[in-house]
Amino acid sequence: MLTKKMLEDAARCKVMECIRCTMKHDNGQDGCLAEVAQTALAYRAMMERLEYVTAGSLITCPVCGLSPALGHMKNCELAALLKEV
């Protein structure tokens, strides 16, 4: 799992020299891409588990506040993040 600093360096890839990057890999950028993708998938899995949470006696989306029966608001950032297509 990558740290926030490593992800920030990866986001600046091709802007900064690999020598100064915290993502040091023997196989260069190919290793970076795979590690960033693995971290992104881990974060996504975590967000899927948090899509609806229990707040008191209600189960709601922590971002838009709607229940699973209603789905998400059209502008819900969590729904957009978890969108499959």
C-alpha positions as CSV (number, residue, x, y, z in Angstrom):
1,M,0.0,0.0,0.0
2,L,1.4,3.4,-1.0
3,T,1.6,6.4,1.3
4,K,0.0,9.7,0.5
5,K,3.5,11.1,-0.4
6,M,4.1,8.2,-2.8
7,L,0.7,8.7,-4.5
8,E,1.4,12.5,-4.8
9,D,4.7,11.7,-6.4
10,A,3.1,9.2,-8.8
11,A,0.5,11.9,-9.7
12,R,3.4,14.2,-10.7
13,C,5.0,11.4,-12.7
14,K,6.9,12.7,-15.8
15,V,7.0,16.1,-14.2
16,M,9.6,15.2,-11.6
17,E,12.7,13.1,-12.1
18,C,12.6,9.5,-10.9
19,I,15.7,10.1,-8.8
20,R,13.7,12.4,-6.5
21,C,10.6,10.2,-6.4
22,T,9.6,8.2,-3.3
23,M,8.3,5.5,-5.6
24,K,11.8,4.0,-6.3
25,H,11.4,0.8,-8.5
26,D,14.0,-1.3,-10.3
27,N,11.6,-1.6,-13.2
28,G,10.8,2.1,-13.4
29,Q,7.4,3.5,-14.3
30,D,5.9,0.1,-15.0
31,G,6.3,-0.8,-11.3
32,C,4.8,2.5,-10.3
33,L,1.7,2.0,-12.3
34,A,1.0,-1.4,-10.9
35,E,1.5,-0.2,-7.3
36,V,-0.7,2.8,-7.8
37,A,-3.4,0.6,-9.3
38,Q,-3.2,-1.9,-6.4
39,T,-3.5,1.0,-3.9
40,A,-6.4,2.5,-5.8
41,L,-8.2,-0.8,-5.9
42,A,-7.6,-1.2,-2.1
43,Y,-9.1,2.3,-1.5
44,R,-12.0,1.5,-3.7
45,A,-12.8,-1.7,-1.8
46,M,-12.7,0.3,1.4
47,M,-15.0,2.9,0.0
48,E,-17.5,0.1,-1.1
49,R,-17.6,-1.1,2.5
50,L,-18.4,2.5,3.7
51,E,-21.0,3.2,1.0
52,Y,-23.8,2.9,3.5
53,V,-23.2,3.2,7.2
54,T,-25.4,3.0,10.3
55,A,-26.1,6.3,11.9
56,G,-28.3,5.7,15.0
57,S,-31.1,3.5,13.7
58,L,-30.7,4.6,10.1
59,I,-28.5,3.2,7.3
60,T,-27.4,6.0,5.0
61,C,-24.7,7.1,2.6
62,P,-22.2,9.2,4.6
63,V,-21.9,11.7,1.8
64,C,-25.4,12.4,0.5
65,G,-27.4,11.0,3.4
66,L,-29.8,8.9,1.4
67,S,-30.8,5.3,2.3
68,P,-29.9,2.2,0.1
69,A,-33.6,2.0,-0.9
70,L,-33.4,5.5,-2.3
71,G,-30.0,5.1,-3.8
72,H,-27.7,8.2,-4.0
73,M,-28.4,11.8,-5.0
74,K,-27.4,12.5,-8.6
75,N,-24.5,14.7,-7.4
76,C,-23.2,12.3,-4.7
77,E,-19.4,12.2,-4.9
78,L,-19.2,8.7,-3.3
79,A,-21.7,7.3,-5.9
80,A,-19.6,8.9,-8.7
81,L,-16.4,7.3,-7.2
82,L,-18.0,3.9,-7.0
83,K,-19.7,4.0,-10.4
84,E,-18.9,0.9,-12.4
85,V,-19.0,2.4,-15.9
